[in-house]
Amino acid sequence: MSTKLIDLFPTAILKTNIIDSGRYDAEELAELGKALASEGAPFNPDLLIGEGDMKTCFVEDWRHGTYILNDDTTILEIINQGLSQMSRQEGLEYVAMSDSWYTVMNKGSRIHRHRHDSNIFSGTLFINMPEGSTGISFVNPTYVYKTLNRNNTQTKYSSPSHMVEAKTGDMIIYPSWLEHFVPVQTCDNRITISFNADYKRLK
């Protein structure tokens, strides 16, 4: 008798590194990080989705977009190519980046569990990842339905979440409906640029 394990309904997450691929210079990325961490960068002091010592220009209002990447055509091209790849993978119509924002996280800060409503894909570009900083933890979307399960060990089927680690230059793109969070940081100056994507609207 042959036995076959079938994985149903997989969730695709794209991960690439823009430095390793030769598409962006490490020194340019470092300069971008310095600019975002500087006192002159725009920021929103009323962030509710996170806590602790952090700085971001994200605005928690779906009617108000932020566009921190508008002037960097190289990164915009890299992001939109990744979004095209994800669209093909999912069999979806073409999507394009709709907004973007930066976040600087320092020791003791964290971002609460959330999802990006009213978007198709979301993503994070890791500008500066010091030793001890973490990537993104994604919440298992099936976990909430397994109310009677008694787990002896955690497997990829039973784990409540999964951490996708990241280093400087990494870019992670994921479905916007997939809940995620950033655990408490143990270092300073974790710098990221996050973005959302929606169906491209013809003018």
C-alpha positions in Angstrom: 0.0 0.0 0.0 1.4 3.4 -1.0 0.9 6.4 1.3 1.0 10.0 0.1 0.9 13.1 2.2 -0.9 16.0 0.4 -0.3 19.6 1.4 -3.5 21.5 0.7 -3.8 25.2 0.1 -0.2 26.3 0.5 0.5 30.0 1.1 3.3 31.5 -1.0 5.8 34.0 0.5 8.5 35.5 -1.7 11.9 36.2 -0.3 14.9 37.7 -2.1 17.9 39.8 -1.3 18.5 42.9 -3.4 22.2 43.2 -2.5 23.1 39.5 -3.1 21.4 39.7 -6.5 23.5 42.7 -7.5 20.4 44.9 -8.0 21.2 47.4 -5.3 24.5 48.6 -3.7 25.1 47.9 0.0 26.5 51.4 0.6 23.4 53.0 -1.1 21.2 50.9 1.2 23.2 52.1 4.3 22.8 55.7 3.2 19.1 55.2 2.8 18.9 53.8 6.3 20.8 56.8 7.8 18.4 59.2 6.1 15.4 57.3 7.5 16.8 57.2 11.0 17.8 60.9 10.9 15.8 63.6 12.8 14.8 65.1 9.5 12.7 62.1 8.3 8.9 62.5 8.5 7.3 60.6 11.3 4.0 59.9 13.0 4.1 60.0 16.9 0.7 58.4 17.3 1.3 54.8 16.2 -1.1 52.4 17.8 -0.1 49.2 16.1 3.3 49.0 17.8 4.8 50.0 21.2 8.2 50.9 22.6 11.0 53.0 21.2 10.3 53.2 17.5 9.8 55.7 14.8 7.7 55.5 11.6 5.9 57.6 9.1 3.0 55.0 8.9 -0.4 56.6 9.4 -3.2 54.2 10.7 -5.9 55.6 8.4 -6.9 53.7 5.3 -7.8 57.0 3.7 -4.3 58.4 4.1 -1.5 56.9 2.1 2.3 57.3 2.7 4.8 57.2 -0.1 8.3 57.1 1.3 9.7 55.4 -1.8 8.4 57.7 -4.6 11.8 59.1 -5.5 13.8 55.8 -5.6 13.1 54.4 -9.0 15.5 51.4 -8.6 13.8 50.1 -5.4 10.4 50.7 -6.9 11.3 48.6 -10.0 12.7 45.8 -7.8 9.5 45.8 -5.6 7.2 45.8 -8.6 9.1 43.0 -10.2 8.6 41.0 -7.0 4.9 41.8 -7.0 4.6 40.6 -10.6 6.2 37.3 -9.7 3.8 36.9 -6.8 0.9 37.8 -9.0 1.9 35.1 -11.5 2.4 32.6 -8.7 -1.1 33.2 -7.4 -2.7 33.5 -10.8 -3.9 37.0 -10.1 -4.2 40.1 -12.2 -1.2 42.4 -12.2 -0.8 44.5 -9.0 1.5 47.5 -8.3 2.7 49.2 -5.1 0.1 51.5 -3.7 1.9 53.0 -0.6 5.1 52.7 1.4 6.5 53.7 4.8 9.6 53.2 7.0 9.9 51.9 10.5 12.9 52.2 12.8 12.7 49.8 15.8 14.9 50.0 18.9 15.5 47.7 21.8 12.3 46.8 23.6 9.9 47.8 20.8 7.5 45.5 19.0 4.7 45.5 16.4 1.4 43.8 17.4 -0.3 41.1 15.4 -2.2 42.6 12.4 -3.0 42.3 8.7 -3.2 44.8 5.8 -6.8 45.0 4.9 -7.9 46.3 1.5 -4.7 45.2 -0.2 -3.6 42.2 -2.3 0.0 41.8 -1.3 2.2 43.5 1.3 5.9 43.4 1.8 8.9 44.5 3.8 12.4 45.6 2.6 15.0 45.2 5.4 17.3 48.2 5.2 19.4 47.6 8.3 19.3 44.4 10.4 21.8 44.5 13.3 22.7 41.4 15.1 19.9 40.3 17.3 17.1 41.8 15.2 14.3 39.5 14.0 12.4 39.1 10.7 8.6 38.7 10.6 6.5 36.2 12.4 3.5 35.0 10.4 0.4 33.6 12.1 -0.9 30.2 11.1 -4.3 30.9 9.5 -5.6 27.4 10.3 -4.7 27.5 14.0 -7.9 29.2 15.2 -10.0 26.3 13.9 -8.1 23.5 15.7 -9.8 24.1 19.1 -9.8 20.4 20.1 -6.2 19.5 19.1 -3.8 18.3 21.9 -0.3 18.8 20.5 2.6 16.8 21.8 5.0 18.6 19.5 4.9 21.5 17.1 5.1 20.8 13.4 4.5 23.0 10.4 0.9 21.9 10.6 0.3 22.7 14.3 2.6 25.7 15.0 0.7 28.8 15.8 3.2 31.0 14.0 6.4 30.8 11.9 9.3 33.3 12.0 10.8 34.2 8.6 14.3 35.5 9.5 15.8 38.3 7.5 19.1 40.0 6.9 20.0 43.4 5.5 18.9 43.7 1.9 16.2 41.0 2.1 12.7 41.6 0.7 9.7 39.6 1.8 6.4 39.8 0.0 3.3 38.0 1.4 -0.5 38.0 1.0 -2.0 41.0 2.8 -4.6 38.8 4.6 -1.9 36.8 6.3 -1.6 38.1 9.9 1.9 38.8 11.2 3.8 40.6 14.0 7.3 41.6 14.9 8.5 40.3 18.3 10.2 42.5 20.9 13.6 43.6 19.6 16.8 43.1 21.6 18.9 45.7 19.6 18.7 49.2 18.2 18.3 50.6 14.7 16.3 47.8 13.0 15.2 49.7 9.9 12.6 48.5 7.3 10.5 49.9 4.5 7.1 48.3 4.2 4.6 48.5 1.4 1.2 47.5 0.1 0.1 46.6 -3.4 -3.3 46.7 -5.1 -4.6 46.0 -8.5 -3.2 48.5 -11.0 -5.7 51.1 -11.9 -5.6 52.3 -15.5 -5.8 56.1 -15.8 
